[in-house]
Amino acid sequence: MTRWSVGIEAEGDRVMQLEEVVELADAVAPSGGIATGIGTTRYGAQLVVVADTRDEAVEKGRTEFAAAVAKAGLPDYPVVRVEAVSEEEDMEIGPDPDLAQG
C-alpha cells in the first residue's frame, strides 16, 4: 500500500465564505487534509489516502471528499479537478527550486 496525496476541487455558482471553508477544513482534518476556496466559486481539499493504485486513491479521495462536503454542509457542486500523487512520485519530484529561499 502507498500513501497518496489527492487534490479535489468542486465549482459552483457562488463565492465561498470563510466559515464554509473552515467547516470543510475541520471535516477533512481527520484525513490529514487541508481545505481551500475562500473568496472563490470553488472549494477543494488535499487529502492523504492509502491505496495500491492511482485509481483506487482517486476513488478513496472522492469518497472522503464527498463525506467531508456533506459533514460541512456545503452545496453539492460538481467536481472539476482531481489529481493524485504518490509519496514515491513526490519524493522523485523533490522541492520546487522556484520556491527555495536564498
Beta strands, then each sheet from edge to edge (+ up, - down):
strand 1: 2-11
strand 2: 34-36
strand 3: 42-51
strand 4: 79-86
sheet 1: 2+ 3- 1+ 4-
end
